Amino acid sequence: MRHGKPLSSSQPLLTATKEELNDRIAKVYGAIDSFQATVDMTPSSGSVYKGQITEIKDVKGYVLFSKPSKIRIIGLAPVVRSKAFDMVSDGVDFRLHLTQKNLYVHGSNGAPTVSQNKIENLRPDAFLSSMLVRPADPATEAPVLIDATDEDNASYILLFLRKGPKGEVLAQVARSFTFDRADLSIDRQMVYDDSGAIVSDTRYSKWQSYSGVMFPGRIDINRWKDGYGVVMDVVKIQLNEALKDEQFQLPQPEGTQLQIIGTPKRDDK
């Protein structure tokens, strides 16, 4: 039995080339220089591969972003609204303060996620790459289009194949995007490692215009290998307003335990 988005016989389907779909991604990405968002978050731990997922309801969150790669995510605990975690990155290193554990983590963005406590595996890149979709990088990715339309679904799948060191196109998928042919909105983005395993699986819905800029009202991030995920529902968002450098600073709070992960390239502040 198929379970897809039902099609209306009276609903015309839109057509697009791989270049046009990549341009749509580029338009979404290029329209955003910064944002401040208030979100309702539902973090979860576990994996579909292990057959168990545990959700935490009613977490309030704040996300700040400034191009090219500064991001800060703050999560407030349910009910009491005390700060549960605070994470910031400049695109090279990240800093994570876990309030209840009195733990301050400083690491490189590419540090491995090996902690048994899955919240310690939070990485800013996981949020950044999912919240702000990027078009194909011509130096490393080659778009390929698949029409996945049948009697139950109407979708395009845009694959970004990896390129080798000499520019040759490899038989490896780096990323994939699914588009709804009813309006050509982005439904899903999947990121793969070199072996073809899924690194990130993000679903998008409730796209709407905020001051003329399209942004999804719901972002559902799943990091199966890392053992966690988070659903974010946008409550409020301000786009392209100037943010200050100090808004992306997170010095180690006095009395917290310091944990170094990987090899951070910059001294802690």
Backbone as a ProteinNet text record, in pm:
[ID]
protein_1_A
[PRIMARY]
MRHGKPLSSSQPLLTATKEELNDRIAKVYGAIDSFQATVDMTPSSGSVYKGQITEIKDVKGYVLFSKPSKIRIIGLAPVVRSKAFDMVSDGVDFRLHLTQKNLYVHGSNGAPTVSQNKIENLRPDAFLSSMLVRPADPATEAPVLIDATDEDNASYILLFLRKGPKGEVLAQVARSFTFDRADLSIDRQMVYDDSGAIVSDTRYSKWQSYSGVMFPGRIDINRWKDGYGVVMDVVKIQLNEALKDEQFQLPQPEGTQLQIIGTPKRDDK
[TERTIARY]
84.5	0	88	54.2	130.6	73.9	164.5	123.7	192.9	132.8	191.9	92.7	134.3	46.6	-54.4	-185.2	-284.6	-284.5	-309.3	-312.9	-456.4	-479.1	-609.6	-605.3	-706.1	-708	-717.6	-767.8	-782.4	-661	-564.9	-447.1	-336.8	-301.7	-195	-59.7	24.6	157.9	256.5	345.4	446.8	565.7	632.4	751.4	872.7	987.9	1111.8	1230.4	1338.1	1462.9	1549.3	1656.9	1747.7	1809	1835.8	1890.9	1790.7	1664.2	1561.3	1538.6	1542.7	1524.8	1644.1	1763.8	1881.5	1876.4	1824.7	1809.3	1708.6	1605.9	1508.6	1575	1659.8	1734.3	1824	1892.7	1983.7	1907.4	1785.7	1705.4	1668.6	1629.6	1596.1	1719.1	1832.2	1956.4	2004.4	2000.9	2053.9	1971.7	1843.3	1756.2	1776.2	1852.8	1867.7	2012.6	2035.2	2167.2	2175.1	2061.8	2057.3	1913	1894.9	1760.5	1767.6	1659.2	1635.2	1499.6	1496	1371.7	1339	1210.8	1157.9	1085.9	1118.2	1062.8	1014.3	913.2	875.6	951.5	1025.5	1111.8	1062.7	1077.8	1052.8	1177.3	1274.7	1393.9	1358.6	1437	1416.4	1550.8	1557.1	1675.3	1634.1	1728.9	1698.9	1710	1665.5	1681.7	1578.6	1533.4	1442.2	1512.2	1645.1	1719.4	1720.9	1710.3	1709	1567.7	1469.7	1330.9	1278.3	1348.1	1301.7	1336.8	1236.1	1256.6	1185	1256.3	1200.3	1195.8	1078.3	1061.6	1050.6	1095.6	1079.3	988.4	873.1	774.3	795.5	741.7	727.9	861.2	956.9	1083.1	1078.6	1099.2	1104.4	1247.9	1263.2	1396.9	1412.8	1537.2	1573.1	1692	1683.6	1790.3	1832.8	1962.9	2019.8	2117.4	2115	2204.2	2252.9	2380	2437.9	2535.9	2521.5	2610.6	2753.2	2850.8	2827.3	2793.8	2837.4	2820.4	2810.3	2773.9	2754	2612.9	2603.6	2471.9	2473	2359.3	2341.4	2203.5	2197	2070.4	2058.6	1948.5	1921.8	1792.7	1796.1	1677.1	1636.4	1507.6	1454.7	1375.5	1396.4	1332.1	1180.6	1106	960.1	916.2	803.1	734.3	812.3	929.7	1001.4	1071.8	1100.5	1163.3	1302.8	1370.1	1510.9	1592.2	1712.7	1793.4	1843.1	1808.7	1852.4	1987.2	2002.6	2130.3	2148.1	2273.1	2309.8	2427.8	2414	2517.5	2546.1	2673	2711.7	2827.6	2835.6	2945.1	2979	3108	3153.6	3183.9	3147.4	3173.4	3296.8	3381.2	3502.6	3492.1	3470.4	3454.4	3311.4	3274	3145.3	3165.9	3072.4	3069.5	2927.8	2917.3	2787.5	2785.5	2687.4	2669.3	2544.1	2561.8	2450.7	2428.4	2323.7	2304.1	2286.1	2197.2	2166.6	2285.6	2372.5	2490.9	2610.1	2591.9	2701.6	2824.2	2797.8	2902.7	2918	3042	3073.5	3161.7	3109.8	3180.3	3237.5	3365.5	3432.4	3495.5	3459.7	3513.3	3513.2	3572.6	3569.1	3438.1	3388.9	3259	3254.6	3368	3371.1	3404.1	3403.8	3437.5	3337.3	3382.4	3291.2	3186.3	3070.9	2960.6	2959.1	3025.7	3045.3	2987.4	2927.8	2877.7	2753.2	2742.5	2622.9	2504.6	2534	2430.2	2410.3	2302.4	2287.4	2282.1	2237.9	2233	2374.2	2474.2	2612.2	2663.9	2588.9	2626.7	2569.7	2500.6	2448.4	2563.2	2543.1	2642.6	2572.3	2630.8	2566.5	2547.6	2639.4	2626.7	2499.2	2454.3	2331.9	2212.9	2209.2	2101.9	2122.2	2246	2273	2245.2	2292.1	2274.5	2129.5	2050.9	1909.6	1821.3	1849.4	1764.3	1788.8	1911.6	1945.3	1995.7	1905.6	1941	2036.6	2134.4	2234.8	2222.4	2242.7	2242.6	2367.6	2374.2	2489.4	2615.2	2724.4	2856.3	2915	2930.5	2977.2	3111.8	3193.6	3326.2	3321.9	3217.9	3215.4	3088.3	2984.6	2856.1	2799.6	2735.6	2672.7	2526	2431	2288.2	2240.4	2154.1	2088	1941.5	1850.6	1706.7	1637.5	1549.8	1464.2	1319.2	1233.9	1090.1	1027	982.6	925.9	774	711.4	566.4	499.4	394.9	312.2	167.1	79.7	-61.8	-92.4	0.6	-21.2	60.6	173.7	264.5	311	343.8	399.7	519.7	637.5	759	872.4	960.8	1091.6	1194.2	1295.5	1407.8	1533.9	1598.4	1720	1838.5	1920.5	2038.5	2160.1	2242.5	2371.4	2478.9	2534.5	2639.2	2774.1	2857.7	2990.8	3079.7	3171.1	3273.8	3408.6	3491	3624.4	3721.5	3849.1	3949.7	3975.8	3945.6	3966	3836.3	3732.3	3603.9	3515.9	3561.5	3480.8	3362.2	3246.6	3126.4	3131.9	3115.8	3123	2983	2977.3	2850	2819.8	2827.8	2800.6	2709.6	2602.3	2510.4	2556.9	2579.4	2616.1	2491.3	2396.3	2271.3	2157.3	2035.1	1917.7	1807.4	1731.5	1618.1	1493.1	1383.1	1253.4	1166.9	1108.9	1022.7	880.7	783.9	642.8	608	562	534.1	407.9	332.7	216.3	258.8	370.6	416.7	569.2	638.7	785.5	851.3	779.6	839.7	926.8	1025	1115	1047.6	1034.9	973.7	1076.1	1195.1	1289.4	1431.6	1526.3	1667.5	1735.2	1813.9	1889.1	2036.7	2120.3	2265.5	2326.8	2424.9	2485.1	2635.9	2692.8	2838	2895.9	3026.5	3093.4	3049.6	3001.9	2958	2813.7	2741.9	2601	2505.5	2557.2	2470.8	2413	2291.3	2223.7	2285	2332.4	2384.3	2272.4	2190.9	2084.8	1964.3	1846	1719.8	1626.6	1602.7	1523	1400.8	1285.6	1160.8	1112.6	1056.3	1011.9	864	792.7	651.5	611.2	489.2	432.1	517	565.2	640.9	551.9	608	533.9	630.5	575.6	656.7	666.7	789.7	816.2	885	811.1	864.1	920.3	849.9	889.6	991.2	1034.7	1134.1	1067.7	1082	1020.4	1103	1031	1097.4	997.7	1044.1	951.3	905.6	776.8	723.6	751.1	780.9	818	940.3	1037.4	1160.6	1179.4	1183	1192.2	1327.4	1422.3	1559.2	1577.9	1633.2	1665.9	1811.4	1885.9	2025.7	2036.8	2001.1	1988.4	2119.9	2229.9	2359.4	2402.3	2368.3	2405.7	2309.3	2193.7	2101	2009.5	1984.5	1892.3	1823.2	1720	1648.1	1578.7	1521	1445.8	1348.5	1226	1125.5	1116.6	1121.6	1112	994.6	903.9	791.8	817.2	821.2	852.3	734.6	759.8	659	672.2	796.8	825.2	963.1	978.9	1110.2	1130	1247.7	1287.1	1405.2	1388.8	1489.2	1570.1	1700.2	1791.2	1801.4	1797.2	1826.9	1967.8	2039.6	2179.3	2191.8	2285.4	2314.8	2457	2480	2609.5	2696.6	2828.3	2922.2	2904.8	2877.1	2864.6	2744.4	2649.9	2536.8	2576.2	2695.6	2744.9	2865.3	2875.2	2981.8	2923.4	2991.5	2945.7	3067.4	3114.8	3228.2	3190	3290	3262.9	3213.6	3095.6	3046.3	3135.5	3154.2	3238.2	3181.9	3270.6	3231.5	3185.3	3179.1	3135.6	3253.9	3223.4	3325.3	3353.2	3480.1	3518.5	3546.7	3486.9	3513.3	3556.7	3673.2	3724.4	3695.1	3638.2	3607.1	3678.5	3752.1	3825.1	3940.7	3975	4086.4	4039.6	3980.1	3936.2	4054.4	4029	4135.3	4153.9	4063.7	4072.1	4063.9	4132	4126.4	3986.7	3947	3815.2	3810.2	3688.9	3669.3	3586
-118.9	0	123.9	219.9	342.5	446.9	523.6	629.7	757.4	832.5	956.9	1070.4	1184.6	1300.9	1282.9	1281.8	1258.4	1370.5	1332.7	1428.3	1459.3	1582.5	1623	1622.2	1562.9	1554.9	1692.7	1790	1925.4	2012.4	1957.9	2035.5	2019.4	2126.9	2115.2	2097.5	2017.1	1994.4	2088.7	2143.2	2233.1	2153	2205.4	2140.7	2229.5	2166.7	2241.7	2155.9	2221.6	2153.4	2146.7	2070.5	2063.3	2200.2	2278.1	2412	2502.7	2493.1	2577.2	2540.7	2411.8	2370.2	2411.4	2398.2	2443.6	2595.3	2666.4	2811.2	2846.4	2764.6	2789.5	2776.8	2675.7	2660.2	2781.4	2822.6	2937.6	3065	3079.1	3197.7	3201	3086.2	3078.5	3110	3051.4	3072.4	3216.6	3271.7	3405.4	3516	3490.2	3593.7	3616.2	3528.6	3536.9	3566.8	3680.2	3715.3	3690.8	3702.3	3678.4	3654.7	3595	3584.7	3561.9	3600.9	3570.4	3501.7	3380.5	3303.5	3253.2	3263.3	3197.4	3072.5	2956.9	2831.1	2745.4	2665.3	2556.8	2433.3	2372.5	2260.4	2131.3	2021.3	1888.3	1804.5	1810.2	1726.2	1579.5	1491.7	1348.7	1278	1164.7	1080.4	941.5	869.3	736.6	733	624	604.3	506.6	529.4	433.7	300.1	303.4	180.1	93.9	160.1	86.4	63.4	123.1	97.2	168.8	271.7	344	491.2	577.7	721.2	783.5	864.2	930.8	1080.6	1142	1283.4	1363.7	1489.5	1584.3	1695.6	1710.1	1805.9	1944.4	2045.6	2180.5	2245.3	2242	2312.9	2440.7	2553.4	2681.1	2704.8	2755.8	2776.6	2909.6	2954.2	3076.1	3044.7	3086.7	3061.1	3193	3220.2	3338.7	3292.1	3356.7	3318.8	3442.6	3440.2	3546.9	3484.8	3518.1	3462.4	3510.5	3424.2	3298.7	3179.2	3178.9	3055.4	3073.6	3192.9	3211.8	3167.2	3088.6	3042.5	3022.3	3049.7	3027.4	2968.5	2863.6	2797.8	2787.6	2839.6	2834.4	2756.6	2660	2582.7	2602.5	2629.8	2647.3	2523.5	2477.7	2356.5	2372.7	2262	2269.2	2323	2389.3	2438.1	2549.2	2518.2	2617.1	2721.6	2686.8	2777.2	2823.2	2743.3	2771.7	2724.9	2778.3	2746.1	2601.4	2519.9	2380.5	2367.3	2437.9	2436.5	2565.8	2597.2	2716.4	2675.7	2687.2	2642	2750.9	2773.4	2877.4	2827.1	2876.9	2839.7	2954.9	2965	3064.6	3000.4	2874.7	2802.5	2715.7	2736.4	2656.8	2574.3	2642.2	2577.6	2593.7	2511.7	2530.7	2527	2588.4	2587.7	2551.9	2463.9	2414.7	2414.9	2485.1	2487.8	2408.4	2298.5	2217.4	2253.1	2329.6	2391.7	2288.7	2193.4	2098.6	2009.1	1984.3	1901.8	1985	2118.4	2209.2	2181.1	2153.9	2112.7	2214.8	2246.3	2337.8	2262.5	2244.7	2168.3	2264	2246.9	2327	2230.3	2244.5	2151	2207	2133	2168.2	2118.9	2188.6	2154.6	2012.2	1963.2	1829.2	1720.1	1752.6	1653.6	1538.7	1416	1301	1307.3	1245.4	1241.4	1102.6	1090.7	958.8	947.3	1054.1	1050.5	962.2	888	808.9	898.4	1018	1117.7	1196.2	1170.2	1220.4	1371.9	1438.6	1584.2	1642.3	1568.2	1613.2	1601.4	1534	1519.5	1630.3	1726.2	1838.2	1911.1	1940.5	2014.3	2127.2	2246.9	2358.7	2334.5	2260	2233.2	2156	2073.1	1997	2089.3	2196.8	2294.2	2382.8	2428.7	2524.4	2464.7	2344	2282.7	2246.6	2226.3	2190.9	2313.8	2417.6	2536.1	2624.7	2623.1	2709	2621.4	2586.6	2498.6	2569.9	2497.1	2553.8	2492.1	2571.7	2516.8	2432.5	2368.4	2285.3	2369.5	2315.4	2376.9	2324.9	2408.9	2361	2290.5	2323	2262.9	2119.5	2087	1955.5	1875.4	1937	1869	1889.9	1786.8	1792.7	1753.6	1843.7	1811.8	1711.4	1621.4	1524.1	1519.9	1525.5	1533.5	1400.7	1362.8	1245.3	1289.9	1249.1	1274.9	1156.5	1179.8	1073.3	1082	1116.4	1132.6	1000.8	964.9	850.3	884.9	784.8	813.7	861.7	844.9	884	1004.1	1028.9	1135.1	1214.6	1339.7	1423.5	1497	1441	1496.7	1495.7	1590.3	1587.8	1556.2	1478.2	1454	1504.6	1600.7	1659.2	1603	1522.7	1463.2	1551.6	1565.9	1631.6	1523.1	1484	1383.2	1446.2	1369.5	1418.9	1425.9	1522.6	1532.2	1492	1430.2	1391.4	1507.7	1483.1	1590.5	1654.1	1582.6	1636.4	1685.9	1697.1	1744.2	1636.6	1510.8	1401.7	1372.5	1341	1311.5	1168	1150.4	1018.5	960.6	830.6	762.2	761.2	878.7	894.6	1016.2	996.9	1107.5	1180.1	1310.8	1392	1440.8	1491.7	1542.5	1515.1	1517.2	1506	1596.1	1654.4	1739.8	1684.9	1681.8	1644.4	1769.2	1790.6	1906.5	1859.9	1930.6	1906.8	1972.8	1896	1951.1	2036.6	2041.5	2130.3	2276.2	2303.9	2442.4	2454.9	2341.4	2335.4	2378.9	2362.9	2388.2	2268.9	2295.5	2190.2	2112.4	1982	1895.6	1829.1	1801.4	1717.1	1737.8	1731.3	1730.6	1615.7	1536.3	1427.7	1446.7	1422.8	1435.4	1298.2	1260.6	1127.8	1137.7	1035.5	1030.4	956.6	938.1	877.5	734.2	666.2	526.8	515.7	628.4	627.5	623.7	619.3	619.4	758.8	763.7	890.8	960.1	1082.7	1164.7	1249.2	1307.8	1397.8	1381.7	1382.8	1372.9	1481	1584.6	1699.6	1716.3	1732.7	1755.8	1898	1960.4	2099.6	2107.7	2195.3	2216.6	2356.1	2394.4	2523.8	2640.7	2631.2	2741.5	2864.9	2979.6	3104.5	3221	3333	3452	3535.2	3564	3653.8	3777.1	3887.4	4011.6	3986.3	3903.4	3876.7	3766.2	3703.7	3596.5	3465.1	3363.3	3234.1	3157.6	3100.2	3023	2919.4	2797.3	2694.5	2719.1	2700.5	2717.1	2598.9	2482.8	2363.3	2298.6	2266	2199.2	2077.9	1960.1	1834.1	1769.8	1781.4	1734.7	1598.5	1503.5	1372.7	1339.1	1305.8	1265.7	1122.9	1026.8	889.5	834.7	859.8	807.3	867.9	994.4	1062.3	1033.3	977.2	935.5	1043	1149.3	1251.9	1320.2	1394.9	1474.1	1588.8	1679.1	1789.5	1844.7	1867.9	1934.3	2078.9	2171.7	2313.4	2376.5	2434.8	2509.6	2658.2	2734.5	2876.2	2951.9	3020.1	3104.1	3247.7	3292.5	3429.9	3430.8	3509.5	3520	3660.3	3714.6	3843.2	3819	3856.6	3828.7	3952.4	3929.8	4029.5	4158	4142.2	4253	4234.9	4344.4	4337.5	4274.3	4180	4116.6	4153	4159.3	4199.1	4076.6	4095.6	3985.8	3924.7	4008.7	3956.8	3864.4	3871.2	3779.5	3636	3619.2	3487.1	3446.6	3502	3467	3393.5	3289	3208.7	3169.3	3258.8	3225.9	3119.6	3047	2941.1	3000.4	2960.2	3009.4	2961.1	3045.2	3011.6	2890.7	2797.5	2680.7	2562.4	2576.5	2465	2374.8	2248.2	2151.8	2167.6	2175.8	2192.6	2057.5	2036.9	1916.3	1958.9	1911	1942.5	1825	1854.6	1751.4	1786.1	1691.2	1718	1812.5	1892.2	1986.3	2125.1	2198.4	2335.2	2418.8	2503.7	2582.8	2717.3	2750.5	2880.7	2864.3	2952.4	2950.7	2982.7	2924.4	2953.5	3096.7	3151.6	3289.8	3290.7
0	0	0	-82.7	-89.8	5.3	61.6	153.4	110.4	23.7	-25.2	-16.7	-63.7	-65.7	-178.4	-149.4	-254.3	-358	-482.8	-591.9	-630.6	-668	-718.6	-871.3	-932.7	-1078.9	-1142.3	-1067.9	-1121.1	-1093.6	-1022	-982.9	-1086.8	-1155.1	-1255.8	-1188.6	-1251.4	-1199.7	-1266.8	-1186.7	-1240.3	-1290	-1389.7	-1444.3	-1421.6	-1413	-1391.6	-1433.3	-1471.2	-1502.8	-1377.2	-1384.8	-1269.3	-1239.7	-1345.2	-1325.7	-1256	-1294.7	-1233.4	-1087.2	-1054.4	-915.4	-830.2	-884.5	-810.8	-790.1	-889.6	-875.8	-767	-750.1	-643.1	-506.3	-492	-366.8	-345	-453.4	-443.5	-406.9	-456.3	-426	-278	-223.4	-80.7	3.5	-35.4	40.1	28.7	-91	-113.7	-51.8	-24	30.3	179.9	245	390.5	426.5	491.1	544.2	694.4	761.7	905.7	946.8	1063.2	1119.6	1270	1335	1475.6	1482.1	1534.3	1534.3	1673.9	1708.8	1827.5	1780.6	1838.2	1789.4	1905.4	1877.3	1967.3	1922	2015.2	1980.8	2045.3	1971.1	2025.8	2000.2	2091.3	2075.2	2098.5	2038.3	2058.5	2056.3	2123.1	2119.7	2077	2020.4	1969.2	1818.9	1758.8	1615	1563	1439.3	1376.8	1356.2	1344.7	1324	1450	1567.7	1692.9	1744.5	1677.6	1711	1832.9	1879.2	1997.9	1985.7	1999.7	1995	2113.9	2191	2307.8	2281.1	2295.7	2269	2398.1	2392	2501.1	2450.6	2510.3	2463.4	2524.8	2456.4	2510.1	2547.3	2454.5	2473	2388.8	2453.6	2381.1	2335.2	2212.7	2161	2091.4	2084.5	2013	1922.7	1797.9	1701.3	1640.1	1642.9	1579.5	1472.9	1358	1248.3	1175.6	1136.2	1055.5	957.3	828.7	727.7	749.7	714.4	644.4	733	858.8	935.3	1085.9	1132.3	1275.6	1312.9	1419.1	1462.6	1614	1675	1818.2	1841.1	1922.5	1954.6	2105.9	2159.1	2303.1	2325.1	2415.6	2448.6	2592.9	2616.6	2751.7	2791.7	2913.4	2963	2970.8	2957.3	2969.1	3105.3	3108.9	3227.8	3297.1	3354.1	3434.6	3347.5	3220.4	3122.9	3164	3244.9	3270.8	3149.7	3134.6	3017.6	3026.2	2926.8	2922.2	2852.9	2740.5	2671.3	2593	2567	2490	2402.8	2272.3	2179.7	2077.7	2048.7	1955.1	1869.7	1746	1657.1	1564.6	1532.1	1435.9	1300.9	1285.4	1161.6	1168.5	1270.8	1289.2	1416.8	1528.2	1657.5	1707.6	1804.7	1870.9	2021.7	2092.1	2237.9	2281.5	2377.2	2423.1	2575.2	2632.2	2777.2	2811.6	2884.3	2932.3	3078.7	3103.4	3234.6	3345.7	3325.9	3432.9	3467	3369.2	3394.3	3438.5	3438.1	3473.1	3386.8	3257.7	3164.3	3052.5	3019.4	2910.4	2811.2	2690.6	2588	2485	2453	2350.4	2251.4	2124.4	2026.4	1886.4	1796.2	1655	1595.6	1495.4	1437.6	1382.9	1336.6	1279.4	1378.4	1507.2	1609.7	1607.9	1632.3	1629	1738.9	1712.3	1808.8	1872.4	1986	2045.7	2186.4	2238.8	2375.5	2386.4	2497.2	2522.9	2557.1	2611.7	2637.4	2508.2	2437.1	2301	2292.4	2398.3	2391.3	2383.5	2433.3	2422.2	2278.7	2192.9	2052.5	1964	2024	1947	1877.8	1750.4	1675.1	1599.2	1595.4	1526.6	1377.5	1315.4	1171.7	1139.7	1234.6	1212.5	1195.4	1274.1	1262.6	1140.1	1120.8	1013.8	876.8	851.5	719.8	692.2	799.1	781.6	770.5	849.9	849.7	728.3	675.1	562.6	448.3	357.4	246.6	150.6	100.2	9.9	-128.3	-233	-368.6	-391.5	-506.4	-539	-548.5	-497.8	-513.2	-644	-746.2	-877.5	-871.9	-771.7	-762.6	-710	-632.6	-567.1	-592	-651.6	-668.3	-808.5	-860.4	-992.5	-980.2	-1014.7	-1001.9	-1106.6	-1063.5	-1151.7	-1110.5	-1207.7	-1178	-1203.1	-1109.1	-1122.8	-1109.1	-1202.5	-1192.3	-1119.2	-995.3	-912.7	-906.6	-1019.8	-1026	-1064.6	-988.5	-1024.2	-992.3	-983.9	-962.8	-820.7	-729.7	-591.1	-546.9	-611.4	-570.2	-690.9	-666.7	-772.6	-715.9	-740.1	-681.6	-782.8	-765	-828.7	-719.9	-755.7	-666.6	-736.3	-672.6	-726.6	-648.8	-717	-655.5	-680	-579.9	-594.8	-584.5	-700.1	-702	-669.4	-602	-568.4	-692.3	-689.1	-792.1	-733.4	-816.4	-774.3	-782.4	-749.6	-746.4	-882.2	-990.4	-1124.9	-1187.7	-1106.2	-1155.7	-1213.3	-1207.1	-1260.8	-1168.9	-1227.3	-1150.2	-1101	-971.9	-910.1	-890.2	-876	-851.8	-701.8	-641.8	-498.1	-479.1	-405.3	-377.3	-251.5	-262.9	-146.8	-74.4	-152.7	-96.5	-194	-143.3	-229.9	-177	-270.5	-235.8	-303.8	-229.5	-286	-296.2	-414.4	-440	-467.6	-414.2	-441.1	-575.4	-671.4	-803.7	-807.5	-697.2	-694.1	-688.7	-617.4	-605	-609.8	-627.9	-633.4	-502.1	-391.1	-260.1	-221.6	-134.7	-88.7	23.4	4.9	105.8	196.4	138.2	213	163.3	255.1	220.6	294.9	220.6	281.8	250.1	350.6	337.1	362.8	280	288.1	308.8	373.9	385.3	265	264.3	148.9	123	227.1	210.5	164.6	159.8	121.4	237.8	361.2	479	501.8	556	579.4	701	680.5	789.4	849.3	761.9	806	715	775.5	701.4	755.6	673.9	719	630.2	693.8	620.6	648.1	543.3	551.2	516	586.5	555.9	602.7	569.5	608.4	559.7	435.6	378.7	369.2	405.8	392.5	376.2	337.2	313	440.3	479.8	591.6	534.5	526.8	468.6	328.3	252.6	115.1	97.6	207.5	201.9	243.5	159.9	190.1	293.3	393.2	498	548.1	580.3	626.8	769.8	794	928.7	1017.8	957.6	1034.8	972	1058	1015.3	1105.8	1046.1	1120.5	1088.4	1182.6	1161.7	1229.1	1154.8	1211.8	1181	1285.9	1273.5	1328.1	1242.8	1290.5	1343.6	1273.8	1317.6	1451.4	1471.2	1595.3	1709.1	1677	1781.4	1834.5	1755.4	1804.5	1687.2	1720.4	1621.4	1691.8	1613.7	1673	1569.5	1612.8	1530.2	1578.3	1483.8	1518.2	1444.7	1521.8	1466.3	1489.9	1382	1393	1453.6	1564.2	1628.6	1578.5	1566.1	1522.3	1458.5	1352.7	1289.1	1233.1	1255.2	1199.6	1106.8	982.3	880.7	845.9	823.8	767.2	849.6	981.3	1070.6	1126.2	1142.8	1185	1323.7	1336.3	1464.1	1506.1	1636.2	1688.2	1714.3	1706.5	1728.9	1867.1	1968	2103.9	2121.6	2029.8	2036.6	2002.6	1947.9	1910.5	1995.5	2114.3	2207.1	2326.5	2368.2	2481.5	2565.6	2652.3	2739	2840.6	2887.4	2985.1	3115.8	3162.9	3291.8	3406.6	3504.1	3618.7	3692.2	3725.2	3801.7	3718.8	3586.4	3502	3467.8	3442.3	3401.9	3252.3	3215.5	3075.8	3011.6	2893.9	2815	2675.1	2631	2498	2406	2289.5	2190.7	2060.5	2007.8	1883.8	1910.8	1811.5	1823.6	1783.9	1878.1	1848	1799.2	1700.5	1640.5	1707	1796.7	1860.4	2011.7	2082.5	2227.4	2274.9	2386	2442.2	2493	2487.5	2532.8	2658.7
[MASK]
+++++++++++++++++++++++++++++++++++++++++++++++++++++++++++++++++++++++++++++++++++++++++++++++++++++++++++++++++++++++++++++++++++++++++++++++++++++++++++++++++++++++++++++++++++++++++++++++++++++++++++++++++++++++++++++++++++++++++++++++++++++++++++++++++++++++++++++

